[in-house]
Amino acid sequence: MRKGFTLVELIIVIIIVGILASIGLSQYNKVVEKSRAAEARMILGTLRSAQIAEYMENGAYVVAGSLGVGAPAACATTHFFSYACTTDGTCTATRCTTGGKPQDGTTAWTKSLTVAGVWGGTAGY
């Protein structure tokens, strides 16, 4: 009697490994995208602090470019998001789909933060 694996056994093992790898890769991509959302949360928090300081100093909220935070208004190669603030104090991060460091897929999701500290958007993180 010969010792070893049959071709059927090897094919079954390869199929199982392939299924596990595909599941692992999709979960890995979700974790990576979730970690990139940390950039948005950090910069939105900085923009919120700058908006509060601007309001305390001048009595009005301003757009993001006037705050001097260094948040790009358009997709840049240094960031995963573009940022904008309105004159009511709400700041929004929009995930880049082209230019900069784009996400996989075509739907740009957003994350927003008001001066009252309320999170919103379509990110789901």
Secondary structure as GFF3:
##gff-version 3
##sequence-region A 1 125
A	DSSP	alpha_helix	7	58	.	.	.	ID=ss1
A	DSSP	three_ten_helix	64	66	.	.	.	ID=ss2
A	DSSP	beta_strand	81	85	.	.	.	ID=ss3
A	DSSP	beta_strand	91	95	.	.	.	ID=ss4
A	DSSP	beta_strand	110	113	.	.	.	ID=ss5
A	DSSP	beta_strand	119	121	.	.	.	ID=ss6
###
